[in-house]
């Protein structure tokens, strides 16, 4: 029997796994997809918020403030790139002026230092690409950017290094109560656990129904994004948003860690929990909203558009609590924006719920003296100083062969990404771990070589290599 089974390997599930791996527990993480970070985690703005709009009377608000305080230390421990970036919230009319003042007051009430209103001239000096119709802007320091999937991989790797088991392609099909735990039915068989933590994203309500409850529902929304080429003649140094009401979702202009500018999201309700397609109508809406901030955005230099599904809960707040109908089941439902920022604090909060549950069982959570908090990331060849590259290649010959020209990703990096635990098992898994295929050609040049390396490292025939999930084979038949 496992002590803990976690359903879902997105940013919340992996953060919980890593937090609980600090204790003497046998833990398994079940993920229905072929890769971790396959849901909202990979279709995410990557913004780490400072909590300027947080409402301390809401669980989401409290966890935002706590998560931001924890975030940079977590990234340092796990060797994940994080960059502090100030946010500018732009206003273009009198109504925006009033909303900006309200945001400033709330930020001050939340103890966020350095937040102030900029004049039109000050704002344009900071961001000359903003539209001339700008009236004022809120300078909102203390935010940042991160690659959410990189953090998710790092959390999973560190949890695995501390004994957590990851079971991919393992979809949960049912739950049944035991006298001292829960049976988790999956397509690959059943498992028993003292406690089950539901981190299934947009399907947390599905898991809840398996337990015999309909106490909450998830209202999915699809968010669409666009990414500009790194060479685009449009660069920004702040995260920029148009001031909107609390009920509206602002479109952001985001300077990514890698030199691209990302635009999004454009949000729309959807009943389809599987569709991650982009649509002409929503992309047009996205660009229209972005042009309210800056008309200089070069639409012709968009190299990638994508979409992801976000989980909004009918409860109107994060729902993190024990099930009211099944002993041992904990829900982490409705973790929408800013769930990335909150994830470290959510993990600690859930660990507290597990400790309380164990206490009622007459058990205690005991810290593991063998816990290793640090993880080393994959060395990026293009980050190595030129004067040190020859020596590095002599020691690591795979780094002497460039596979992805756009992003300067080497064979050595790709092989290491596949060999990690849990490692890449698909073309997209390699892409997210190494950036091979994220450049201007979007894998047009390097894709076949990446597939060949996957075939070799995983000992699979080429027609068995997946783009991402089962059913996404790159080839329909064997090669001659």
VENFENDA-V536272 format. One record per residue. N is the residue number from 1. RES is the residue in one small letter. PSI is psi as a letter, one per 20 degrees, with the letter a starting at -180 (* if undefined). OMEGA is omega in whole degrees, 0 to 359 (999 if undefined). D_CENTER is the distance of its C-alpha to the mean C-alpha in Angstrom with 2 decimals. Layout:
n=[N;N]
res=[RES;RES]
psi=[PSI;PSI]
omega=[OMEGA;OMEGA]
d_center=[D_CENTER;D_CENTER]
//
This chain:
n=[1;2;3;4;5;6;7;8;9;10;11;12;13;14;15;16;17;18;19;20;21;22;23;24;25;26;27;28;29;30;31;32;33;34;35;36;37;38;39;40;41;42;43;44;45;46;47;48;49;50;51;52;53;54;55;56;57;58;59;60;61;62;63;64;65;66;67;68;69;70;71;72;73;74;75;76;77;78;79;80;81;82;83;84;85;86;87;88;89;90;91;92;93;94;95;96;97;98;99;100;101;102;103;104;105;106;107;108;109;110;111;112;113;114;115;116;117;118;119;120;121;122;123;124;125;126;127;128;129;130;131;132;133;134;135;136;137;138;139;140;141;142;143;144;145;146;147;148;149;150;151;152;153;154;155;156;157;158;159;160;161;162;163;164;165;166;167;168;169;170;171;172;173;174;175;176;177;178;179;180;181;182;183;184;185;186;187;188;189;190;191;192;193;194;195;196;197;198;199;200;201;202;203;204;205;206;207;208;209;210;211;212;213;214;215;216;217;218;219;220;221;222;223;224;225;226;227;228;229;230;231;232;233;234;235;236;237;238;239;240;241;242;243;244;245;246;247;248;249;250;251;252;253;254;255;256;257;258;259;260;261;262;263;264;265;266;267;268;269;270;271;272;273;274;275;276;277;278;279;280;281;282;283;284;285;286;287;288;289;290;291;292;293;294;295;296;297;298;299;300;301;302;303;304;305;306;307;308;309;310;311;312;313;314;315;316;317;318;319;320;321;322;323;324;325;326;327;328;329;330;331;332;333;334;335;336;337;338;339;340;341;342;343;344;345;346;347;348;349;350;351;352;353;354;355;356;357;358;359;360;361;362;363;364;365;366;367;368;369;370;371;372;373;374;375;376;377;378;379;380;381;382;383;384;385;386;387;388;389;390;391;392;393;394;395;396;397;398;399;400;401;402;403;404;405;406;407;408;409;410;411;412;413;414;415;416;417;418;419;420;421;422;423;424;425;426;427;428;429;430;431;432;433;434;435;436;437;438;439;440;441;442;443;444;445;446;447;448;449;450;451;452;453;454;455;456;457;458;459;460;461;462;463;464;465;466;467;468;469;470;471;472;473;474;475;476;477;478;479;480]
res=[x;x;x;x;x;x;x;x;x;x;x;x;x;x;x;x;x;x;x;x;x;x;x;x;x;x;x;x;x;x;x;x;x;x;x;x;x;x;x;x;x;x;x;x;x;x;x;x;x;x;x;x;x;x;x;x;x;x;x;x;x;x;x;x;x;x;x;x;x;x;x;x;x;x;x;x;x;x;x;x;x;x;x;x;x;x;x;x;x;x;x;x;x;x;x;x;x;x;x;x;x;x;x;x;x;x;x;x;x;x;x;x;x;x;x;x;x;x;x;x;x;x;x;x;x;x;x;x;x;x;x;x;x;x;x;x;x;x;x;x;x;x;x;x;x;x;x;x;x;x;x;x;x;x;x;x;x;x;x;x;x;x;x;x;x;x;x;x;x;x;x;x;x;x;x;x;x;x;x;x;x;x;x;x;x;x;x;x;x;x;x;x;x;x;x;x;x;x;x;x;x;x;x;x;x;x;x;x;x;x;x;x;x;x;x;x;x;x;x;x;x;x;x;x;x;x;x;x;x;x;x;x;x;x;x;x;x;x;x;x;x;x;x;x;x;x;x;x;x;x;x;x;x;x;x;x;x;x;x;x;x;x;x;x;x;x;x;x;x;x;x;x;x;x;x;x;x;x;x;x;x;x;x;x;x;x;x;x;x;x;x;x;x;x;x;x;x;x;x;x;x;x;x;x;x;x;x;x;x;x;x;x;x;x;x;x;x;x;x;x;x;x;x;x;x;x;x;x;x;x;x;x;x;x;x;x;x;x;x;x;x;x;x;x;x;x;x;x;x;x;x;x;x;x;x;x;x;x;x;x;x;x;x;x;x;x;x;x;x;x;x;x;x;x;x;x;x;x;x;x;x;x;x;x;x;x;x;x;x;x;x;x;x;x;x;x;x;x;x;x;x;x;x;x;x;x;x;x;x;x;x;x;x;x;x;x;x;x;x;x;x;x;x;x;x;x;x;x;x;x;x;x;x;x;x;x;x;x;x;x;x;x;x;x;x;x;x;x;x;x;x;x;x;x;x;x;x;x;x;x;x;x;x;x;x;x;x;x;x;x;x;x;x;x;x;x;x;x;x;x]
psi=[p;q;g;p;p;p;o;p;l;a;h;g;g;h;g;g;g;g;g;i;i;i;r;m;q;o;p;p;p;p;p;h;r;h;q;r;k;i;c;h;h;i;m;q;h;j;p;o;q;i;k;h;j;q;o;i;i;q;g;g;g;g;h;g;g;g;h;h;h;i;g;h;g;g;h;g;h;j;l;p;p;p;p;p;p;q;q;p;o;q;q;j;r;h;h;h;g;g;h;g;h;g;g;g;h;g;g;g;h;j;k;o;q;i;p;q;p;q;r;g;g;g;g;h;h;g;n;i;i;q;q;h;j;p;g;r;q;p;p;n;r;j;a;r;q;q;o;h;h;g;h;g;g;g;g;g;g;g;g;g;h;j;i;p;p;p;o;r;k;n;p;p;i;q;q;p;q;r;h;k;b;p;p;o;p;r;i;j;a;q;q;q;q;h;q;p;o;o;l;j;c;i;j;h;h;g;h;g;h;h;i;k;q;l;i;r;q;p;n;q;q;p;p;q;q;q;p;q;q;h;j;q;l;o;q;q;i;q;p;p;q;p;p;r;r;h;i;q;o;q;p;q;p;p;o;r;i;j;i;q;p;q;p;a;q;o;q;q;q;q;i;o;j;h;p;k;q;q;q;g;g;h;h;g;g;g;h;g;g;h;i;h;g;p;j;i;p;n;h;i;k;p;i;p;q;r;q;r;p;q;o;p;q;i;i;j;r;p;n;o;r;q;q;i;i;o;p;i;p;p;q;n;q;k;n;a;p;m;h;g;h;i;g;h;h;g;g;g;g;h;h;h;h;g;g;g;g;h;h;h;i;j;r;q;p;p;q;p;i;i;p;o;i;q;q;p;r;p;p;p;g;i;i;p;q;g;i;i;h;g;g;g;h;h;h;n;h;h;i;j;o;p;g;o;h;g;j;l;p;r;h;g;g;g;h;h;h;h;i;r;o;q;r;p;j;r;g;h;g;g;g;h;h;i;j;o;j;j;a;h;i;l;j;h;g;i;g;h;h;g;g;g;h;g;g;g;h;i;l;q;q;h;i;i;p;q;g;f;r;p;i;k;p;h;q;i;r;q;q;*]
omega=[174;171;184;166;179;179;179;182;169;184;180;181;181;176;177;179;181;180;182;178;174;185;178;183;171;190;171;175;180;180;184;182;180;180;170;180;185;184;182;183;183;178;193;182;181;180;171;187;178;180;185;178;185;176;184;177;178;177;178;181;181;181;176;181;179;182;179;180;183;199;186;177;178;180;178;180;186;178;179;181;176;179;173;179;177;177;172;177;191;176;186;177;184;178;177;179;180;180;179;177;178;178;179;181;180;178;178;179;179;177;179;184;174;179;180;180;179;172;178;183;179;182;180;176;178;182;183;183;179;182;182;180;179;177;181;178;175;174;189;183;176;174;179;178;181;169;186;180;178;177;179;178;182;177;181;180;180;176;180;178;179;169;180;177;176;180;181;184;183;182;178;182;180;176;178;182;171;179;182;179;184;168;178;178;177;178;181;182;183;176;174;180;174;181;178;181;186;178;190;174;182;180;178;178;176;177;178;179;176;179;178;182;172;186;176;176;178;179;186;171;179;178;182;185;172;181;178;174;180;182;181;180;178;180;178;181;177;162;186;178;173;179;179;179;184;182;181;177;182;169;181;164;192;174;185;179;191;175;175;169;178;182;177;357;168;190;175;175;177;175;181;184;180;187;175;181;170;182;180;182;181;177;176;178;179;182;177;178;180;180;173;178;180;177;183;181;182;184;182;181;170;181;183;169;182;181;176;182;181;185;174;184;178;180;179;180;169;177;182;185;175;176;178;184;183;178;178;181;178;179;166;191;177;182;177;181;5;183;177;179;185;193;178;180;175;181;179;179;180;176;176;177;178;179;178;179;178;179;179;177;184;181;176;172;182;179;179;178;181;183;177;186;189;177;179;180;176;179;178;183;184;176;180;178;184;183;182;187;181;179;180;180;177;181;182;188;180;179;178;181;179;177;179;182;183;185;178;179;185;176;180;179;182;179;180;180;179;183;179;179;353;184;180;176;180;178;181;175;175;181;183;182;187;187;174;183;181;182;187;184;176;176;180;179;189;185;181;179;176;179;179;179;175;179;182;185;182;181;178;172;183;181;176;181;184;168;175;185;178;184;181;179;181;183;181;182;180;179;179;999]
d_center=[30.14;26.67;26.15;22.60;20.81;17.15;16.24;12.75;10.52;6.96;5.41;8.69;10.92;10.44;10.82;13.85;15.12;15.19;16.87;19.37;20.14;22.01;24.63;27.18;25.45;25.16;21.64;20.30;16.86;17.41;15.14;16.91;15.34;16.51;13.23;10.37;6.77;9.01;8.21;6.28;2.84;5.15;6.98;5.66;8.19;6.77;9.63;10.61;13.50;16.85;17.76;20.45;20.37;19.73;22.48;23.63;25.32;22.02;19.81;16.74;18.71;19.73;16.37;15.02;18.02;17.80;14.14;14.85;17.89;16.19;13.26;15.35;17.38;14.51;13.36;17.09;17.64;15.05;15.98;12.69;13.47;13.23;15.52;17.14;17.69;19.89;19.38;22.32;22.86;25.72;28.62;31.21;33.71;35.37;33.05;30.10;32.18;32.56;28.86;28.07;30.66;29.17;25.73;27.55;29.43;26.45;24.71;28.04;28.33;24.96;26.32;24.15;26.49;27.25;26.30;29.15;30.33;31.21;34.10;33.84;35.32;33.00;29.87;31.26;32.15;28.55;27.21;30.20;28.34;28.06;30.59;34.08;34.09;31.85;33.57;31.39;27.89;26.14;25.08;22.14;21.61;19.29;15.94;13.81;11.23;8.86;7.08;3.48;4.93;7.96;7.33;6.53;9.66;11.48;11.26;12.48;15.10;16.37;16.66;18.49;20.68;21.68;22.74;19.97;20.49;17.88;19.40;17.75;19.44;20.47;20.34;21.71;24.87;26.52;27.02;30.45;31.72;33.60;36.00;33.73;30.29;28.60;28.93;25.81;26.96;25.00;26.09;26.72;28.78;28.60;27.39;28.59;26.84;27.99;24.75;21.94;18.60;17.12;13.31;13.61;11.54;13.88;16.44;16.92;20.17;21.29;21.13;22.93;25.63;26.08;27.06;29.59;28.13;27.17;26.54;23.42;21.88;18.58;19.03;16.51;15.87;14.97;13.45;14.73;14.15;16.51;16.45;19.72;21.46;21.55;25.30;25.24;27.68;25.26;23.48;22.29;21.83;20.19;17.34;19.74;19.90;22.94;24.17;23.94;24.89;22.65;22.63;21.51;18.08;18.58;17.67;16.35;17.50;15.02;16.32;13.73;14.25;16.23;18.72;17.58;17.37;14.78;16.14;14.71;14.02;17.22;16.95;19.36;20.10;20.30;21.93;20.64;17.75;17.58;18.07;15.44;18.33;18.86;22.20;24.82;25.34;21.83;21.52;24.89;23.81;20.77;23.15;25.76;23.55;22.47;26.17;27.03;25.34;26.66;28.98;28.62;25.39;26.56;25.41;27.17;24.82;21.68;20.74;17.80;16.73;14.12;13.04;10.66;11.75;11.14;12.99;15.74;18.20;21.94;22.42;21.11;19.08;16.62;18.72;18.58;21.99;24.27;25.51;28.88;30.27;29.10;29.58;26.84;23.96;21.21;18.84;15.42;15.50;14.59;11.38;10.69;10.38;10.25;8.44;5.98;9.49;11.15;9.47;12.22;14.84;13.98;14.51;17.79;18.83;18.54;20.40;23.05;23.38;23.83;26.42;28.27;28.29;29.62;32.20;33.58;33.95;35.90;33.26;31.47;28.22;29.46;27.53;27.58;29.50;27.95;24.34;22.96;20.28;19.75;18.09;19.02;16.79;18.26;20.83;20.44;23.94;23.81;22.96;26.17;29.14;31.66;34.37;32.51;31.30;34.58;34.66;31.07;31.98;35.17;33.30;30.46;32.17;29.16;27.86;31.01;30.00;27.66;25.92;23.66;25.89;23.57;21.07;23.73;22.02;24.58;25.57;25.16;21.45;20.98;23.20;21.46;18.01;19.84;21.68;18.89;18.50;16.46;16.77;16.35;18.63;18.23;18.43;14.86;13.83;16.05;14.79;11.18;12.77;15.67;15.38;18.49;18.76;16.63;19.83;22.50;23.80;20.47;21.78;25.29;26.85;24.77;23.61;26.85;26.91;23.37;24.53;27.69;26.01;23.93;27.26;28.95;26.50;25.80;29.48;28.88;30.96;29.53;29.69;27.40;24.55;21.58;19.40;16.61;17.81;21.40;23.59;22.06;24.74;25.49;29.22;31.38;34.15;35.17;36.04;39.72]
//
